[in-house]
Amino acid sequence: MANHEGGFSGDEGFLGAELENQLKRVFSGLPHSIPIFLFSRKGDNDVLSQAAREVIKAFQQLSPKVELQELSLDHPRAKEWQVVSSPTLVFSPELYSIRYLGAPYGEEGRAFLGMLILLGLRASTLNEQSVKILKKIDSPRKVRVFVSPTCPYCPDQTLNAVKAAIERPDMVSVEIIDIQANPDLASQYSAFSVPQVFANDVLIAQGVQPEELFMASLEKMEPQTLFIPDIEGDTIETDLVIVGGGPAGLAAGIYAVRSGLKTAVVERGPLGGQVATTPIVENYPGFTRVPGKTLVDIMVSHALEYVQIFQGEEVLEIVPGEPVEVKTSRRRFLTRAVMLATGATYRHLGVPGESRLSGRGVSYCATCDGSLFKGKRVVVVGGGNTAVTEALYLHNIGVDVTLVHRRDAFRAQEHLARNIEANQIRVLWNTEVKEIVGRERVTEVVLYNNVTGETSRIETDGVFVAIGYNPTVDLAKKTGIELTPEGFIQHDSHHRTNIRGIYSAGDVEGGYKQIVTAIGQATEAALSVHEDLNNPYWQGAAAGQQP
């Protein structure tokens, strides 16, 4: 047999006598046969068809359980199974939907060997965490893995896909596509670097992934860069439970564990909070510009070195006491302290164009994005302290600002309002934004005067929405924690709330909405928790009193 790079050579028997004997023992222990159908058409990739035939026959020499049937593309089964390219290998079609478009030689010979063993076992051999992820899939996934026989990383990704198809044959079908044998298909998907994986024509992975990350990408239908294992246990005892997995919660978790506290972070949604959906974060120390998702991945990877993270769990109730009981949607925690780092979200206008152009001219943070608009025109929407402060900040760094407010007077503090007039910042009173316009970036806004009823348009390079925040305080209110008049969590200088053993940190406390500020507050709060648990401030004081 011909010698293929990374594959087989036939002079000493295929793979050498010692390895062949080892493989024969492996195959002899497989409980099931492995039917393979080779579809080909004369004159269409004949060299590859012959290579596929030789590879399969070589394995047949190792075990009679490898069963080959050769069929033409004109055969009725080709139509039945929707086979259209030559060569195509179809594996155990009565049980699974797994096929290989091309010839599994070179580096893909390793993948082919692994496939045969899995098919002979009729078992995915996935670990428990991967199986749990796949069980969440509730709609079909048609997976295409683009590979090359010269790619040393492709076999691992190939086997990830095959394992998924064996574990969930009801939901997962797999095509492994050799880009050299199928250049048109590779061009159609722009799959010119391998391995690449598509599910239902959506790119879910580039490059090789650990098993769990592949399954998570397949389940979520988008590339995943971090895997957080499920943690078993109906009841978990710990020193500190942090509610919220944004920058504040993650930073608090790191510093709490470094202080010697057994800590758990519980997050009901995606980790990273608002940062995870921010296209670009500017001037975070160490990064002039960094994608929000990248920054979150770095933070989460760092946090996972220290703290247990329980993602996808919602905290339903906090019962103060000694210990504090935290009930989630999956379990309960018995803990000595709780920290609420539940964050706050920007209020949105809810007008056409706002969501689509977010990060492309629409911003909610002048100190984050203002420098991008120096020498340009922007509209600031709002009339409270935040809007007036952001308008003044933008004006002072060289931005041409128009302030749009739906009322006839500011709600901001008087001294801030006077500064708007003193700096000759244009104000459009009784005016509402009805639409934000632009294709790739913001170009203009549609305005409505709610007194005259007139509609107008003004050109602008950006829109800063500053109409306030919605602090995430439902859990705090349910627990009986006092709030400020603005709706944020009331706390003292040590981040203690009115309920002993419950602390707060980050945007849910109000103040500046900056990542570094949230992280700094969370670090202080974690150190306060450590100090209080080791030197209880309430000992000797009247019950329920704070110092």
C-alpha positions as CSV (number, residue, x, y, z in Angstrom):
1,M,0.0,0.0,0.0
2,A,1.2,3.5,-0.7
3,N,2.8,5.4,2.1
4,H,0.8,8.5,3.1
5,E,2.2,11.3,5.3
6,G,1.4,10.4,9.0
7,G,-0.5,7.3,7.8
8,F,0.3,3.7,6.9
9,S,3.0,1.9,5.1
10,G,2.5,-1.6,3.8
11,D,6.0,-3.2,3.5
12,E,6.1,-4.4,7.1
13,G,2.4,-5.1,7.3
14,F,0.5,-1.9,7.9
15,L,1.9,0.1,11.0
16,G,4.5,-2.5,11.9
17,A,4.1,-5.9,13.5
18,E,4.1,-4.9,17.1
19,L,1.5,-2.2,16.8
20,E,-0.6,-4.4,14.5
21,N,-0.6,-7.1,17.2
22,Q,-1.7,-4.5,19.8
23,L,-4.5,-3.3,17.5
24,K,-5.7,-6.8,16.8
25,R,-6.1,-7.4,20.6
26,V,-8.0,-4.1,20.8
27,F,-10.3,-5.0,17.9
28,S,-10.8,-8.5,19.2
29,G,-12.3,-7.0,22.4
30,L,-14.9,-4.9,20.6
31,P,-18.3,-6.3,21.1
32,H,-19.9,-5.1,17.9
33,S,-19.3,-5.1,14.1
34,I,-18.5,-1.9,12.3
35,P,-20.3,-1.7,8.9
36,I,-18.8,0.9,6.5
37,F,-20.2,1.8,3.1
38,L,-17.8,3.3,0.6
39,F,-19.6,5.3,-2.1
40,S,-17.6,6.3,-5.2
41,R,-18.0,7.1,-8.9
42,K,-15.5,6.2,-11.5
43,G,-13.6,9.2,-12.8
44,D,-14.5,11.3,-9.8
45,N,-11.6,11.5,-7.3
46,D,-10.4,8.0,-8.2
47,V,-7.1,8.3,-6.4
48,L,-8.9,9.3,-3.1
49,S,-11.4,6.5,-3.6
50,Q,-8.6,4.0,-3.9
51,A,-6.9,5.5,-0.8
52,A,-10.1,5.1,1.2
53,R,-10.5,1.5,0.0
54,E,-6.9,0.7,1.0
55,V,-7.2,2.2,4.4
56,I,-10.4,0.2,5.2
57,K,-9.0,-3.0,3.8
58,A,-5.9,-2.6,5.9
59,F,-8.1,-2.4,9.0
60,Q,-10.1,-5.4,7.8
61,Q,-6.8,-7.4,8.0
62,L,-6.8,-6.6,11.7
63,S,-10.4,-7.6,12.4
64,P,-13.3,-9.2,10.6
65,K,-15.6,-6.8,12.5
66,V,-14.7,-4.1,10.0
67,E,-17.2,-4.8,7.3
68,L,-16.9,-2.9,4.0
69,Q,-19.5,-2.6,1.3
70,E,-18.7,-0.7,-1.9
71,L,-21.5,1.1,-3.7
72,S,-21.8,3.4,-6.6
73,L,-23.2,6.9,-6.3
74,D,-25.9,5.6,-8.6
75,H,-27.0,3.1,-6.0
76,P,-30.5,3.7,-4.5
77,R,-28.9,3.9,-1.0
78,A,-26.9,6.9,-2.1
79,K,-30.1,8.7,-2.8
80,E,-31.7,7.4,0.3
81,W,-28.8,8.6,2.5
82,Q,-28.3,11.8,0.4
83,V,-24.7,10.9,-0.5
84,V,-23.6,13.1,-3.4
85,S,-19.8,13.2,-3.4
86,S,-17.1,10.7,-4.2
87,P,-15.6,9.2,-2.1
88,T,-17.9,9.2,0.9
89,L,-17.8,6.8,3.8
90,V,-21.0,6.1,5.8
91,F,-20.6,4.4,9.2
92,S,-23.1,2.2,11.0
93,P,-26.1,3.9,9.3
94,E,-28.7,1.9,11.1
95,L,-27.5,3.4,14.4
96,Y,-25.8,6.7,13.7
97,S,-25.5,9.5,11.2
98,I,-21.7,9.7,10.7
99,R,-20.0,10.1,7.3
100,Y,-16.6,11.0,6.0
101,L,-16.2,13.0,2.7
102,G,-12.8,12.1,1.4
103,A,-10.2,9.5,2.4
104,P,-9.0,9.2,6.0
105,Y,-5.3,9.0,5.4
106,G,-2.4,11.0,6.8
107,E,-3.2,12.6,10.2
108,E,-6.8,11.6,9.7
109,G,-5.8,8.0,9.9
110,R,-5.6,8.5,13.7
111,A,-9.1,9.8,13.7
112,F,-10.3,6.9,11.6
113,L,-8.8,4.4,14.1
114,G,-10.5,6.2,17.0
115,M,-13.8,6.2,15.1
116,L,-13.6,2.4,14.5
117,I,-13.0,1.7,18.2
118,L,-15.9,4.0,19.3
119,L,-18.2,2.4,16.7
120,G,-17.2,-1.1,17.7
121,L,-17.9,-0.2,21.4
122,R,-21.1,1.6,20.4
123,A,-20.1,4.0,23.2
124,S,-19.0,7.7,23.1
125,T,-16.6,7.3,26.1
126,L,-17.4,10.9,26.9
127,N,-16.8,12.0,30.5
128,E,-19.7,12.8,32.8
129,Q,-19.5,16.5,32.3
130,S,-19.6,16.3,28.5
131,V,-22.6,13.9,28.7
132,K,-24.5,16.4,30.9
133,I,-23.9,19.1,28.4
134,L,-25.2,17.0,25.5
135,K,-28.3,16.1,27.4
136,K,-29.3,19.8,27.2
137,I,-29.5,19.7,23.4
138,D,-33.2,19.7,22.5
139,S,-33.1,20.4,18.7
140,P,-31.1,18.7,15.9
141,R,-27.5,19.6,15.2
142,K,-26.1,19.0,11.7
143,V,-22.3,19.1,12.3
144,R,-19.7,19.7,9.6
145,V,-16.0,19.3,10.6
146,F,-13.6,20.6,8.0
147,V,-10.2,18.8,8.2
148,S,-7.1,18.1,6.2
149,P,-4.9,15.0,6.1
150,T,-1.9,17.2,6.9
151,C,-3.4,18.8,10.0
152,P,-2.1,17.3,13.3
153,Y,-4.9,19.0,15.3
154,C,-7.9,17.8,13.3
155,P,-8.2,14.2,14.6
156,D,-9.0,15.4,18.1
157,Q,-11.8,17.7,16.8
158,T,-13.0,14.9,14.5
159,L,-13.3,12.5,17.4
160,N,-15.1,15.1,19.5
161,A,-17.8,15.4,16.8
162,V,-18.1,11.6,16.4
163,K,-18.4,11.1,20.1
164,A,-21.3,13.6,20.2
165,A,-23.0,11.7,17.3
166,I,-22.7,8.4,19.1
167,E,-23.9,9.8,22.5
168,R,-26.8,11.7,21.0
169,P,-27.8,9.9,17.7
170,D,-31.3,11.4,18.0
171,M,-30.0,14.9,17.8
172,V,-26.5,15.0,16.3
173,S,-25.4,14.1,12.8
174,V,-21.8,14.5,11.6
175,E,-19.9,15.0,8.3
176,I,-16.1,15.1,8.4
177,I,-15.1,17.0,5.3
178,D,-11.6,16.7,3.8
179,I,-11.0,20.2,2.3
180,Q,-8.5,18.8,-0.2
181,A,-11.1,16.3,-1.5
182,N,-13.9,18.9,-1.4
183,P,-12.5,22.3,-2.3
184,D,-15.9,23.7,-3.4
185,L,-17.5,22.9,-0.1
186,A,-14.6,24.3,1.8
187,S,-14.9,27.5,-0.3
188,Q,-18.6,27.7,0.3
189,Y,-17.9,27.8,4.1
190,S,-14.7,29.8,3.8
191,A,-13.1,26.9,5.7
192,F,-9.5,27.5,4.6
193,S,-7.9,26.9,8.0
194,V,-8.6,23.7,9.8
195,P,-10.1,22.4,11.9
196,Q,-13.3,24.4,11.7
197,V,-16.7,23.2,12.9
198,F,-20.2,24.3,11.8
199,A,-23.5,23.3,13.3
200,N,-26.6,24.0,11.3
201,D,-24.3,26.2,9.1
202,V,-23.3,28.3,12.1
203,L,-19.5,28.5,12.9
204,I,-19.2,27.1,16.4
205,A,-15.4,26.3,16.7
206,Q,-12.1,27.1,15.1
207,G,-9.1,25.1,16.1
208,V,-9.0,22.1,18.4
209,Q,-10.9,22.2,21.7
210,P,-11.0,20.1,24.8
211,E,-13.9,17.7,24.8
212,E,-16.1,19.7,27.2
213,L,-15.6,22.9,25.3
214,F,-16.6,21.3,22.0
215,M,-19.8,19.9,23.6
216,A,-20.6,23.3,25.1
217,S,-20.0,25.0,21.8
218,L,-22.3,22.5,20.2
219,E,-25.0,23.0,22.8
220,K,-24.9,26.8,22.8
221,M,-24.4,27.1,19.0
222,E,-21.5,29.5,19.4
223,P,-17.8,29.3,20.1
224,Q,-17.0,28.7,23.8
225,T,-13.7,29.5,25.3
226,L,-14.2,28.5,28.9
227,F,-15.7,25.5,30.5
228,I,-17.0,25.6,34.1
229,P,-17.8,22.1,35.4
230,D,-21.1,21.3,37.1
231,I,-20.6,20.8,40.9
232,E,-22.6,18.2,42.6
233,G,-24.2,18.4,46.0
234,D,-27.7,19.4,47.3
235,T,-26.2,21.3,50.2
236,I,-22.8,23.0,50.2
237,E,-21.2,24.6,53.3
238,T,-18.9,27.5,52.7
239,D,-17.6,30.8,54.3
240,L,-18.9,33.2,51.6
241,V,-21.4,33.1,48.9
242,I,-21.1,35.8,46.3
243,V,-24.2,36.5,44.2
244,G,-23.2,37.8,40.8
245,G,-20.4,36.8,38.4
246,G,-19.5,40.1,36.9
247,P,-16.1,41.8,37.4
248,A,-17.0,42.7,41.0
249,G,-18.1,39.1,41.9
250,L,-15.1,37.5,40.3
251,A,-12.6,39.9,41.9
252,A,-14.3,39.4,45.3
253,G,-14.0,35.6,44.8
254,I,-10.3,35.8,44.1
255,Y,-9.5,38.0,47.1
256,A,-11.8,36.1,49.5
257,V,-10.1,32.8,48.7
258,R,-6.7,34.4,48.9
259,S,-7.7,35.5,52.4
260,G,-8.5,31.9,53.4
261,L,-12.2,31.9,52.9
262,K,-14.0,29.0,51.2
263,T,-16.0,30.9,48.6
264,A,-18.6,30.2,46.0
265,V,-19.7,32.6,43.2
266,V,-23.3,32.0,42.0
267,E,-24.4,33.5,38.6
268,R,-27.7,32.9,36.9
269,G,-26.7,34.3,33.5
270,P,-23.5,34.7,31.4
271,L,-20.4,35.4,33.4
272,G,-18.9,38.9,33.1
273,G,-22.1,41.0,33.3
274,Q,-22.3,43.9,30.9
275,V,-18.7,43.7,30.1
276,A,-19.3,40.4,28.2
277,T,-21.6,42.2,25.7
278,T,-19.4,45.3,25.4
279,P,-17.7,45.3,22.0
280,I,-14.6,47.1,23.1
281,V,-13.4,48.1,26.5
282,E,-10.9,51.0,26.5
283,N,-8.2,51.8,29.0
284,Y,-8.7,48.9,31.4
285,P,-5.2,48.8,33.0
286,G,-2.9,46.8,30.9
287,F,-5.1,47.1,27.8
288,T,-5.5,50.2,25.6
289,R,-8.4,48.5,23.8
290,V,-9.7,44.9,24.4
291,P,-12.9,43.2,23.4
292,G,-15.2,42.8,26.4
293,K,-15.6,39.0,25.9
294,T,-11.8,38.6,25.8
295,L,-11.4,40.6,29.0
296,V,-14.2,38.5,30.7
297,D,-12.5,35.2,29.6
298,I,-9.3,36.4,31.2
299,M,-11.1,37.3,34.4
300,V,-13.0,34.0,34.6
301,S,-9.9,31.9,33.8
302,H,-8.1,33.7,36.7
303,A,-11.1,33.3,39.1
304,L,-11.4,29.6,38.3
305,E,-7.9,29.1,39.7
306,Y,-9.3,30.1,43.1
307,V,-13.0,30.0,43.5
308,Q,-15.8,27.6,42.7
309,I,-18.3,29.1,40.2
310,F,-21.9,28.0,40.0
311,Q,-23.1,29.3,36.7
312,G,-26.7,28.9,35.5
313,E,-28.1,29.0,39.0
314,E,-30.5,31.7,40.2
315,V,-30.5,32.6,43.9
316,L,-34.1,32.5,44.9
317,E,-33.9,33.3,48.6
318,I,-31.5,34.4,51.3
319,V,-32.4,33.5,54.9
320,P,-30.3,35.5,57.4
321,G,-29.0,33.7,60.4
322,E,-26.1,31.7,61.7
323,P,-25.4,30.2,59.2
324,V,-27.0,32.2,56.4
325,E,-29.0,29.9,54.1
326,V,-28.9,30.7,50.4
327,K,-31.4,28.8,48.3
328,T,-30.8,28.6,44.6
329,S,-32.6,27.0,41.7
330,R,-30.4,23.9,42.1
331,R,-29.3,23.6,45.7
332,R,-28.8,25.4,49.0
333,F,-25.7,26.9,50.6
334,L,-25.0,27.2,54.3
335,T,-22.6,30.1,54.6
336,R,-21.2,32.5,57.1
337,A,-21.6,35.5,54.9
338,V,-23.2,36.7,51.6
339,M,-22.0,39.4,49.2
340,L,-24.5,40.8,46.7
341,A,-22.6,41.8,43.5
342,T,-25.7,41.7,41.3
343,G,-24.8,44.8,39.3
344,A,-27.0,47.3,37.5
345,T,-28.0,47.7,33.9
346,Y,-28.2,50.8,31.8
347,R,-31.7,52.0,31.0
348,H,-32.4,52.0,27.2
349,L,-34.5,54.3,25.1
350,G,-36.2,51.4,23.3
351,V,-36.2,53.2,20.0
352,P,-35.4,51.8,16.5
353,G,-31.7,51.6,15.8
354,E,-30.6,51.7,19.4
355,S,-29.9,48.0,19.8
356,R,-28.5,47.5,16.3
357,L,-26.1,50.4,16.5
358,S,-25.0,49.7,20.1
359,G,-21.2,49.9,20.1
360,R,-21.3,51.6,16.7
361,G,-22.0,55.1,17.9
362,V,-24.6,54.3,20.6
363,S,-23.0,54.3,24.0
364,Y,-24.1,54.3,27.6
365,C,-20.8,55.4,29.2
366,A,-19.0,58.7,28.3
367,T,-15.9,57.9,30.4
368,C,-15.6,54.6,28.6
369,D,-16.1,55.7,25.0
370,G,-15.9,59.5,25.0
371,S,-12.3,59.7,23.7
372,L,-13.4,58.1,20.5
373,F,-15.5,61.1,19.7
374,K,-13.0,64.0,20.2
375,G,-13.7,66.6,17.5
376,K,-17.0,65.0,16.6
377,R,-20.6,65.7,17.3
378,V,-22.7,63.7,19.7
379,V,-26.1,63.8,21.3
380,V,-26.5,63.1,25.0
381,V,-29.9,62.0,26.0
382,G,-31.2,62.7,29.6
383,G,-31.7,65.4,32.1
384,G,-30.5,64.0,35.4
385,N,-27.1,64.2,37.2
386,T,-25.7,61.4,35.0
387,A,-26.7,63.0,31.7
388,V,-25.5,66.5,32.7
389,T,-22.2,65.1,34.1
390,E,-21.5,63.1,30.9
391,A,-22.3,66.1,28.7
392,L,-19.9,68.3,30.7
393,Y,-17.2,65.5,30.5
394,L,-17.6,65.1,26.8
395,H,-17.5,68.9,26.2
396,N,-14.3,69.2,28.3
397,I,-12.5,66.5,26.2
398,G,-13.3,68.3,23.0
399,V,-16.6,66.8,21.8
400,D,-19.3,68.9,20.3
401,V,-22.3,68.1,22.5
402,T,-26.0,68.6,22.1
403,L,-28.1,67.7,25.2
404,V,-31.6,66.3,24.5
405,H,-34.1,66.3,27.4
406,R,-37.8,65.5,27.2
407,R,-38.7,68.0,29.9
408,D,-38.4,71.8,30.1
409,A,-36.0,71.8,33.1
410,F,-33.1,69.6,34.3
411,R,-33.6,67.1,37.2
412,A,-29.9,67.4,37.9
413,Q,-28.4,69.3,40.8
414,E,-28.5,73.1,40.3
415,H,-24.7,73.6,40.2
416,L,-24.4,71.0,37.4
417,A,-27.2,72.7,35.4
418,R,-25.5,76.1,35.8
419,N,-22.3,74.5,34.3
420,I,-24.2,73.5,31.2
421,E,-25.2,77.1,30.6
422,A,-21.8,78.4,31.5
423,N,-20.1,76.1,29.0
424,Q,-22.7,77.1,26.3
425,I,-23.7,73.5,25.6
426,R,-26.7,73.4,23.3
427,V,-29.9,72.0,25.0
428,L,-33.0,70.8,23.1
429,W,-35.8,71.0,25.7
430,N,-39.1,69.1,25.5
431,T,-37.4,66.8,23.0
432,E,-37.4,63.0,22.6
433,V,-35.3,60.7,20.5
434,K,-37.6,58.7,18.3
435,E,-35.0,56.9,16.1
436,I,-31.3,56.4,15.8
437,V,-30.3,56.2,12.1
438,G,-27.2,54.7,10.4
439,R,-26.0,51.7,8.4
440,E,-22.6,50.8,9.8
441,R,-22.4,53.7,12.3
442,V,-24.7,56.3,13.7
443,T,-25.2,59.2,11.3
444,E,-28.3,61.0,12.6
445,V,-31.2,61.0,15.1
446,V,-34.9,61.6,14.6
447,L,-36.2,64.0,17.2
448,Y,-39.8,64.8,18.4
449,N,-40.8,68.0,20.2
450,N,-43.5,66.9,22.6
451,V,-44.9,70.5,22.9
452,T,-45.1,71.6,19.3
453,G,-45.5,68.1,17.8
454,E,-42.7,68.8,15.3
455,T,-40.3,66.1,14.0
456,S,-36.8,66.9,13.0
457,R,-33.5,65.3,12.2
458,I,-30.0,66.3,13.2
459,E,-26.7,64.8,12.1
460,T,-24.5,63.2,14.7
461,D,-21.6,60.8,15.1
462,G,-22.8,59.3,18.4
463,V,-25.6,59.0,20.9
464,F,-24.9,58.8,24.6
465,V,-27.9,57.4,26.4
466,A,-27.8,58.7,30.1
467,I,-31.2,58.1,31.4
468,G,-30.2,56.2,34.5
469,Y,-29.6,52.7,35.7
470,N,-31.7,49.8,36.9
471,P,-29.9,48.3,39.9
472,T,-30.5,44.5,40.2
473,V,-32.0,44.6,43.7
474,D,-35.0,42.3,43.6
475,L,-33.2,39.8,45.8
476,A,-32.0,42.5,48.2
477,K,-35.5,43.9,48.6
478,K,-36.9,40.4,49.2
479,T,-34.3,39.8,51.9
480,G,-35.1,43.1,53.7
481,I,-32.0,45.0,52.8
482,E,-32.3,48.8,52.9
483,L,-31.9,50.8,49.7
484,T,-30.9,54.4,48.9
485,P,-33.5,56.9,47.6
486,E,-32.0,56.1,44.1
487,G,-32.7,52.4,44.6
488,F,-29.2,51.1,45.1
489,I,-28.1,49.0,48.1
490,Q,-27.5,51.1,51.2
491,H,-24.1,50.2,52.8
492,D,-21.5,51.5,55.1
493,S,-17.8,52.1,54.5
494,H,-17.1,48.4,55.0
495,H,-19.7,47.4,52.4
496,R,-22.0,46.0,55.2
497,T,-25.7,46.2,54.7
498,N,-28.3,46.6,57.4
499,I,-28.5,42.8,57.8
500,R,-25.5,41.3,59.6
501,G,-23.5,38.9,57.5
502,I,-24.7,40.4,54.1
503,Y,-22.4,42.7,52.2
504,S,-22.6,44.4,48.8
505,A,-20.1,45.5,46.1
506,G,-20.0,46.9,42.6
507,D,-22.6,48.7,40.5
508,V,-25.4,47.6,42.7
509,E,-24.1,50.1,45.3
510,G,-24.4,53.1,42.8
511,G,-21.5,55.5,42.1
512,Y,-19.3,55.4,39.1
513,K,-20.1,52.6,36.7
514,Q,-16.5,51.6,35.8
515,I,-15.0,48.1,35.8
516,V,-12.0,49.2,37.9
517,T,-14.3,50.9,40.4
518,A,-16.4,47.7,40.8
519,I,-13.3,45.6,41.2
520,G,-11.9,48.0,43.8
521,Q,-15.1,48.0,45.8
522,A,-15.3,44.2,45.6
523,T,-11.8,43.8,46.8
524,E,-12.5,46.0,49.8
525,A,-15.7,44.1,50.5
526,A,-13.9,40.7,50.4
527,L,-11.3,41.9,52.8
528,S,-14.0,43.3,55.1
529,V,-15.7,39.9,55.1
530,H,-12.5,38.3,56.0
531,E,-11.8,40.8,58.8
532,D,-15.4,40.5,60.2
533,L,-15.5,36.7,60.2
534,N,-12.1,36.6,62.0
535,N,-12.8,39.5,64.4
536,P,-16.6,39.8,64.6
537,Y,-17.5,43.5,65.0
538,W,-20.9,42.7,66.6
539,Q,-19.4,40.9,69.6
540,G,-20.1,43.0,72.6
541,A,-22.5,45.3,70.8
542,A,-26.2,45.3,71.0
543,A,-28.0,42.8,68.8
544,G,-28.6,44.2,65.3
545,Q,-26.4,47.3,65.8
546,Q,-23.7,48.2,63.3
547,P,-20.6,50.1,64.5
